[in-house]
Amino acid sequence: MFVDTAKVELHAGNGGNGAVSFRHEIYIPKGGPDGGDGGKGGSIIFKADKDTNTLLDFRFNPILRAENGKNGAGQRAAGRSGKDLIVEVPIGTVVKRDGEMIADLTHDGQTAVIARGGDGGFGNAHFKSSVRQTPRIAEVGEPGEEFEAEIELKLLADVGLVGLPNAGKSTFLSVVSNAKPEIANYPFTTITPNLGVATVDKKDILIADIPGLIEGATEGKGLGHAFLRHVDRTAVLLHLVDVYNDDAGKAYQTIREELSKYSDLSNRPEIVALTKIEGLDPEIVEMQKQAILKVNPSARIYAISSSAHEGLTELLRVLAAEIEKNPKKIRSSDVEEVTEEMPVITLGPEAVKDTWKVEKDGDKFIVTGEKIEKFARRTDLTNYASVNRLRDIMKKMGIRAELTTQGAEPDSIIVIAGKEFTLVEEGWD
């Protein structure tokens, strides 16, 4: 079963908690803190795999979880990091979060961290200093990222077949390639995209057969709306028109108008093929060509018969030459030419920024900012010393001064990263 869209809940692993521990040995008094750090939570990583061709597995497994990191222990024993969850997806998979693209996997073996595991908390050994010999501070592990991801599959092909239903696309693909699409003499035989490899002059061409489009496809009519994404990446469009149409020009124009409403497909290099010409008078074929040329005077039109193998070699050579002239599109046979890759969201320490903002919401003060929120997530609110450490950090970052300016009192409720605590007098020295 071919599935090209899915939604999945992602739960990256939580970081392990740091430990509060002190060295206790019979001949070593005041051994000092030796609490180890918590392990990092596992991340969820998508990996493009050439042998995977559908998103069907996500329908049966809509929730993905990575392993949590283990807690630290005494004797500076660090907790084990959680195992990353590696998920194999088809080449051409696009991952979105809240409608924004966060990863685009375009070649075999490419990986992207989709949901990042939380960092482990520091143990109290980390906080020892010349003025703090017996710290009782340890951080809790940071939660891993959790969100719903939207996943789309966009097939990677050199040529995309477009045309009205029953234009002969599946027959063409079955004759020139190794693909075995369903073929019948009625519209909408093809209800899922098919891929096939055609070879001409020792050059391989990957061709995608897209379910037939109709007028209004971009508004959701017919079957084509769901599959237009699959011609997004193609270098060339092969527009097939049934020569037996009452008006070949109108049939051609219908598809062109739908393509113009979707992305930049109307500007994609295009070759037009009049199909099913076997046994037809050349005058009729020429008449249909002229009907198309009235709509698009620059159209390049070839007459073919898939069943009679007429005109196919010439058409494939034209397609191969056109592909060579348009290397800028992502091509399955030439992925090393891709120079632009979507960035992957990173939330590691290197990406944490110092910027912050304070907003008053009723009797509470909401503090936001990547760096301060990261500290807050790793603060154990049940540990008095840990909370005071967070207050010290707020003071050094200038947040405390801004809170005072906005009217915060020592007993005002502060909210950071969903955690609430009260600024008591010890925080306002």
Secondary structure, DSSP 4 states (H G I P E B T S, - for coil): ----EEEEEEEPPPPPPP---B--BTTBTT--B-PPPPPPPPPEEEEEETT----HHHHH--EEEPPPPPPPBTTTBPPPPPPPEEEEEETTEEEEETTEEEEEE-STT-EEEEEPPPPPPPPGGGG--SS-SS----PPPPPPPEEEEEEEE----SEEEE-STTSSHHHHHHHHBS------SSTT---S-EEEEEEETTEEEEEEEPPPP-TTGGGT-TTGGGGGGGGTT-SEEEEEEETTSS-HHHHHHHHHHHHHTSTTGGGS-EEEEEE--TT--HHHHHHHHHHHHHH-TT--EEE-BTTTTBSHHHHHHHHHHHHHH-TTS--TT-GGG----PPPP--SGGG-----EEEEETTEEEEE-HHHHHHHHT--TT-HHHHHHHHHHHHHHTHHHHHHHTT--TT-EEEETTEEEE--GGGG-
